[in-house]
């Protein structure tokens, strides 16, 4: 069978830690991973790390409150419209995301909101000049100041002069910065 959505499929499965055989799933036709692992608080399966996400447009809140999730995500975001809250309160997540290409993504709000362990650089990312970036790094009290400065400079270079004054007003980063 061809799977074209995994939206909310494991939502609320708090006892799930791994999905047997997930490394072999054909996910190339999946268009939505929205809330796929929503509140799967014990989930930490390396099998999802290399899923083929070439067709996926909606990654919103895929790992929402996945407290234990800390696996690399070598996913393709080239078709993504939204990665809003993809790692929202994934409090242990701290993987390299430098290879993520989110340059075409329209909604990047809350990506790392509450992901308190995350201290990786993202200044190499290119943000879509029209992207919604609200609360991108909210609750990032432990994020290294030098990395935060790099993020702020990068975002400023993307949004200043674009007419997106509302985006500028809504940027919140936490940590007193």
N, C-alpha and C positions, 0 to 999 in steps of 0.2 A: 504493500500500500504506500501511496505517496502522502507524506505528512506536509501540510501547508501552514499549520499553526500549532504552536505549543503554548498559546496564551492561557495563563492560569492553570495549566495542566496539573502541576504539583502544588498549587496554592494551599498553604496552611498545613502541609505535611511535615509537622514539626519533628517527627521521629526519623525522617529519611536522612541518611548520610551519604549514600551513593546510589546510583542507578545502574544495576548490573547490565553490562553491554552497551552503555551509553556512548562509549568511544566509537562504536561501529554504526551508530545511527546515521542515516542519510538525511541530513537537515538542509540540503541545498535548495529545497523549494519552500522552506519555512519563511513566512512573511512576518510573523509576529512571535516574539518571545516575551511579550509584555506580561509581567507578573508571573512568569513561568515558575519561579521558585519562591514566590512571595511568602514570607514568614516560614521558610523551611530553615528554621533556626540552627539545625545541626548539619545542614547540607555542606559537603566539602568534597565533591567528586571531581577528580582530575579528568575524568572521561569527557566532560563538556569543554575542556580547554581548547580543543582544536575542531569544534564543530564548524561545518561549512555554513556560513551565514551570508553568503553572497546575495541572497534574495530578500533578506530580512530588512524590513523598514521600521519596525517598532521594537525597540529594546527596553522600553520604559519599565522601570522598577523590576527588572528581571530577577535581581538578587536582593530585593527589598527585605530588610531585617534578616538576612542570612548571616547570623552572628558568627558562625565558624568558617564561612567561605573565605578561602585564601588560596585560590588556584589561578594560574596564569590564564588570561583570556586572549588567545591568538585568533580573534574573530575579525571578520571583514565587515567594516562599517560603511562601505562605499554606497550602499543603497539606503542607509539609515536616514529617517526623517527625525527620529527621536531616540535619544539615549537618556532621557530624563530619569533621574533617580536610579540608574542601573545598579549602582552600588550603595544605595541609600541605607545607611546604618548597617552596612556589612563591616562591623566594627573591627574585625581582624584582617581585613583585606589590605595587603601591602605588596602588590606585585608590580613589575615593570609594565607600564602602559605606553611607553614611548613609541611603539609601532602602531598605535591606534590612529587611523586616518579618519578624523571627524570633520574634515574641512567642508563637507557638504551637509552636515547635520544642522537642522533648524532648531532643535530644542536640546540644549545641554544643561538645563536646570538641574540642580540637586545631584549631580553625578556622584560627588563624594560627600554629600551632606551626611554627617554623622559617622563616616568611615574613619574613625579616630586613629587607627593604626597606620593609615595611608600617609606616607612621607616620600613618595616618589616624585621626581620632576615631571611636569607636563608642559613646560615652556616651549618644547619643540612642536607642540600641537599647533595647527593652523585652524583658527576658529572661523566659521562662516561669518561674514560681516553682518549678517542679519540674524544670527543665532540668538536665541533666548538663553541668557547665562545666569539667571536669577539663582542665588544661593549655591552656586557652583561648588564652593568650598566651605559652606556654612558648618559651624561646629568643628573647625579644624584648628583647635587651640594648640596642638603640638606640631603643626606644620612648620618646618624650618623657615625662619624669616627671609633668608636669602632666596629660597624657592618661591615663597609667596610673592616677594618683590618681582621675580621673573615672570610669574603668572600675571600679576597686575599690569606689568609693562606690556606683555603680549596682548592681553585683552584690550588695553587702552589703544594699542596700535590697530586693533581690528574694529573697534567701535567708534572711535573719535572721528567725527566728520562724516559719519554714515547716515546721520539723521535719526539714529536710534537712541535719542535722549532718554527714552523710558528705560531702555536696557541699562544705561549708565546709572540711573537712579535706583535700579533694583539690584545692583550687584551687592551682595552681602557675603562676607568671608569669615566672620567670627574671629575669635582670638584677639580681639582688641586692635586689629590692624585696619 
